[in-house]
Amino acid sequence: MLRAFTLLEMILVLGLLGVLGIFSAQLLLGIYQNYAQQNTNLQRQLEAQNALLQIKRILENSHLQSLQIAPNASLPNALTSLKGKSLMFYPKLEEFALEGDFAIPCLHGIFNPKSWQPSNSIQRLEFLLLSRNPHCNIQDLISKDALIKSEHFTAPQDFYNPAFKGKITGLSAQYITLEIPQALQQITQIQPHL
């Protein structure tokens, strides 16, 4: 004798399948949301690491003594929150001449002391050449400022003091020509930094 499912048994089976379907859908939705959240967190971590690497590269190419928190507040040694603050610093400007297997800096900051003439408003300082035949392309630095350090120079505040800035009017691998500020025209020793 054949026996069929009753209507009540069919309703119970369908109800059970519906409950299982709801729980399965919620489980799959939770798995997807967890995956999406982890993917978002990973993307944010990668963006943060990329930003920190760029900041590290920029700061490595800066004069660390000039690093300040604007306005004119020196960077403390202790950890502090920099949120909402601006960092100020002077970048290094360096060009290199290739000599064989070596890269020699064109602007090494070593000058012939006899080339400094006190009381002149225009100074032509001769570099002590580290290379016999330098091949440097540094004309793009003309019209920028050079930092002039004297015995009265105080870091890091004076990095931003216009009294210690000289306008570069001529530049090659052999010499640099500067417009010297009035306050520095009487000093006898100078240390230009580019």
C-alpha positions as CSV (number, residue, x, y, z in Angstrom):
1,M,0.0,0.0,0.0
2,L,1.4,3.4,-1.0
3,R,1.5,6.2,1.5
4,A,1.9,9.9,0.6
5,F,3.1,12.8,2.8
6,T,0.3,14.5,4.6
7,L,-0.2,18.3,4.3
8,L,1.1,18.8,7.9
9,E,4.4,16.9,7.2
10,M,4.9,19.0,4.0
11,I,4.4,22.2,5.9
12,L,6.8,21.1,8.7
13,V,9.5,20.2,6.1
14,L,9.0,23.4,4.2
15,G,9.2,25.4,7.5
16,L,12.3,23.6,8.5
17,L,13.9,24.3,5.1
18,G,12.9,28.0,5.4
19,V,14.5,28.3,8.9
20,L,17.7,26.6,7.6
21,G,17.7,28.9,4.6
22,I,17.4,32.0,6.8
23,F,20.3,30.9,9.1
24,S,22.4,30.0,6.1
25,A,21.8,33.3,4.4
26,Q,22.7,35.2,7.7
27,L,25.9,33.0,8.0
28,L,26.9,33.8,4.4
29,L,26.1,37.5,4.8
30,G,28.3,37.5,8.0
31,I,31.2,35.8,6.2
32,Y,31.0,38.4,3.3
33,Q,30.8,41.3,5.7
34,N,33.8,40.0,7.6
35,Y,35.7,39.6,4.3
36,A,34.8,43.1,3.2
37,Q,35.9,44.6,6.6
38,Q,39.2,42.8,6.5
39,N,39.8,43.9,2.9
40,T,39.0,47.5,3.9
41,N,41.4,47.3,6.9
42,L,44.2,45.8,4.7
43,Q,43.7,48.6,2.2
44,R,43.9,51.3,4.9
45,Q,47.0,49.6,6.3
46,L,48.7,49.6,2.9
47,E,47.8,53.3,2.4
48,A,49.1,54.2,5.8
49,Q,52.4,52.3,5.2
50,N,52.8,54.0,1.8
51,A,52.2,57.4,3.3
52,L,54.7,56.8,6.1
53,L,57.3,55.6,3.7
54,Q,56.8,58.7,1.6
55,I,57.1,60.9,4.8
56,K,60.2,59.0,5.8
57,R,61.8,59.5,2.4
58,I,61.0,63.3,2.5
59,L,62.4,63.7,6.0
60,E,65.6,61.7,5.1
61,N,66.1,64.3,2.4
62,S,65.8,67.2,4.7
63,H,68.1,69.2,7.0
64,L,67.0,67.5,10.3
65,Q,68.3,70.5,12.3
66,S,65.7,72.7,10.5
67,L,62.8,70.4,11.5
68,Q,60.2,72.4,13.4
69,I,56.5,72.3,14.3
70,A,54.9,75.5,12.9
71,P,54.8,78.1,14.1
72,N,58.4,78.3,15.4
73,A,58.1,75.5,17.9
74,S,61.0,73.1,18.0
75,L,60.3,69.4,17.7
76,P,60.4,67.8,21.2
77,N,62.3,64.5,21.9
78,A,59.3,63.0,23.7
79,L,56.5,61.4,21.8
80,T,53.7,63.8,21.2
81,S,50.6,64.2,19.0
82,L,51.2,66.1,15.8
83,K,47.6,66.1,14.8
84,G,46.6,69.5,13.4
85,K,50.2,70.7,13.3
86,S,52.5,71.4,10.4
87,L,56.1,70.3,10.0
88,M,58.6,72.8,8.5
89,F,62.0,71.9,7.2
90,Y,64.6,72.8,4.6
91,P,65.1,70.1,2.0
92,K,68.6,69.2,0.9
93,L,69.5,70.2,-2.7
94,E,72.2,67.9,-4.0
95,E,73.7,67.2,-7.4
96,F,76.3,64.6,-8.1
97,A,79.0,64.3,-10.7
98,L,79.9,60.8,-11.8
99,E,83.6,60.1,-11.8
100,G,84.3,56.5,-12.8
101,D,82.4,54.3,-10.3
102,F,82.0,57.2,-7.8
103,A,79.3,59.8,-7.3
104,I,80.9,63.1,-6.1
105,P,78.7,65.8,-4.7
106,C,78.9,69.1,-6.7
107,L,77.7,71.2,-3.8
108,H,79.7,69.8,-1.0
109,G,79.9,73.1,1.0
110,I,83.7,73.3,1.1
111,F,84.8,76.7,-0.1
112,N,88.2,78.3,-0.6
113,P,88.4,80.7,2.5
114,K,90.4,83.2,0.4
115,S,87.4,83.7,-1.9
116,W,85.4,85.4,0.9
117,Q,85.6,89.1,0.8
118,P,84.1,90.9,3.9
119,S,81.9,94.0,3.3
120,N,80.9,92.9,-0.2
121,S,77.2,92.7,-0.9
122,I,77.9,90.2,-3.8
123,Q,80.1,87.3,-3.0
124,R,81.6,84.8,-5.4
125,L,82.7,81.8,-3.3
126,E,84.9,79.2,-5.0
127,F,84.3,75.6,-4.3
128,L,87.2,73.4,-3.4
129,L,86.8,70.9,-6.2
130,L,86.7,67.2,-5.3
131,S,86.7,66.4,-9.0
132,R,89.0,67.3,-11.8
133,N,86.4,67.4,-14.5
134,P,83.0,67.9,-12.9
135,H,80.0,67.5,-15.1
136,C,77.2,69.0,-13.0
137,N,73.9,70.4,-14.2
138,I,72.9,72.7,-11.3
139,Q,71.7,75.8,-13.1
140,D,68.1,75.2,-11.9
141,L,69.1,76.3,-8.4
142,I,69.7,79.9,-9.6
143,S,67.2,82.3,-8.0
144,K,66.9,80.1,-4.9
145,D,68.2,81.0,-1.5
146,A,71.3,79.7,0.2
147,L,71.5,79.5,4.0
148,I,74.4,81.5,5.4
149,K,75.6,80.3,8.8
150,S,77.8,82.6,11.0
151,E,78.8,82.5,14.6
152,H,75.5,84.1,15.5
153,F,73.4,81.5,13.8
154,T,71.1,79.5,16.1
155,A,69.4,76.3,14.9
156,P,66.6,75.6,14.2
157,Q,65.1,79.1,14.5
158,D,67.5,80.9,12.2
159,F,66.8,78.5,9.3
160,Y,63.8,80.6,8.6
161,N,65.3,84.0,9.5
162,P,65.7,86.1,6.3
163,A,68.8,87.8,7.8
164,F,70.7,84.5,7.1
165,K,69.4,83.9,3.6
166,G,71.4,84.9,0.5
167,K,69.9,84.9,-3.0
168,I,71.8,82.6,-5.4
169,T,72.6,84.7,-8.6
170,G,75.2,82.4,-10.2
171,L,76.1,78.8,-9.7
172,S,78.4,76.2,-11.3
173,A,80.5,73.3,-10.2
174,Q,83.4,75.7,-9.5
175,Y,81.7,78.6,-7.7
176,I,78.6,80.1,-6.2
177,T,77.6,83.8,-6.4
178,L,75.4,85.1,-3.6
179,E,73.7,88.3,-2.6
180,I,74.7,88.7,1.0
181,P,72.2,90.2,3.5
182,Q,73.3,93.6,5.0
183,A,73.6,92.1,8.5
184,L,76.2,89.6,7.3
185,Q,78.4,91.7,5.1
186,Q,80.9,92.4,7.9
187,I,81.5,88.9,9.1
188,T,84.9,87.3,8.5
189,Q,83.9,83.7,8.3
190,I,81.0,82.1,6.5
191,Q,79.5,78.6,6.0
192,P,77.0,78.6,3.1
193,H,74.6,75.7,3.0
194,L,72.4,74.9,0.1
